[in-house]
Amino acid sequence: MSSLEELMTKAKDLHTEGHSSGQIADELSLSVDTVTWLLTQGKAGIAAPKDVHIDWTNVSSNTTLLGGISAMMLAHFEAANEEEEGIDTVVGISVSGVPIATMIAAEDGLNLAIYHPSKHNPEGKIGSISGNFSKVSQKRCIIVDDCITTGNTLTEIVNYLRRHKATPVGICVIFDKRGVKEIEGVPVYSLFTIKRID
């Protein structure tokens, strides 16, 4: 089975289990457009989007390795911000950013907030902060996720935080597929930049 066939099978299996296209995109570190293509592949007129699949399950499924990645992300952010930024809260983007954000918050004794992006909301296009974790109003926040694919979710959360009187001071990700330095004026700190060469 080719890696493309494996991705199609994984996408279809997740869809059968009830995952939305947005959730499948997060699970497979792909754009929603790519997931739509994987689920409908074979229908005439739909061209394959340009995307890169990143399988980091060997790290994400191992708490020791995940702790190492989280420590690297925090060290990268702190090295780039020698002056104390006064961070109050780490905001993890559901689902993949949550374990990383949890480890970073625990390492520095910070509050933890969880953001549910709009692409996970089948009833509308509104994202939200979980009521079971830290509030973000009046907080200085770093945003944590595994991967920047299109940047749409990160743009959404930056705007959400600002509307709720929070100050986003950095975006920390493992993988950046876009090669961006900032999103909506907030600096991006990525461990790896992924570039597709055609």
Secondary structure, 3 states (H helix, E strand, C coil): CCHHHHHHHHHHHHHHCCCCHHHHHHHHCCCHHHHHHHHHCCCCCCCCCCCCCCCCHHHHCCHHHHHHHHHHHHHHHHHHCCCCCCCCEEEEECCCHHHHHHHHHHHHCCEEEEEECHHHCCCCCCCEECCCCCCCCCCEEEEEEEEECCCHHHHHHHHHHHHCCCEEEEEEEEEECCCCCEECCEEEEEEEECCCCC
